[in-house]
Amino acid sequence: MIENRFKNLIFKFFIFFILICFFLINLNKLNFGLPFFLDADENAFLKSTLSYLSFFTGIKPDLIDPIYAPLFNLLLILKFIFFNEFLINSLDFSQIKSKIYFNPKLFVYYGRIVSLTITTISIYLLFLILRKLKINLYLISLSLVIFSTSLVTFSISTVNGKNSFYLLFFLIQIYFFLKYFLKSEK
């Protein structure tokens, strides 16, 4: 019993280590291409995100992206801006507005941080799905390492776009499907 608890504790630390390593490695790559190179998806998604602030920006909303992804992206970006610029850097709201207006790459950078955070949460959700399926712990570890180091995950996590939200919502659907499907079998 104690040995089994010890294995679970070590396994949870390993999963936490994978998530932290994934986040920190990709955090160093978020400035790639800024301010001159943006992914094509970033431009469209940035327009959809900024359309929720149309009373400030004057951008009319288009139905390019679904409603929820740009809204969640905007809320998380504003949360990160508030935390970093207002609480840590001690800027007031007019200074924050001027800083982002004269340096628009900051908004894209915070959006990339949001995509990285959402992708990290998605990797954890994949862990929960594999655990729900009662797969061997070593195979779960190998699957998470392979998934977190894949080029697809790198692209999703370092681009401010809707794909990280699609991945998260898809994994949430699978998780709840498995949860209720496995419960109904009992």
Disulfide bonds with the S-S distance in Angstrom:
none
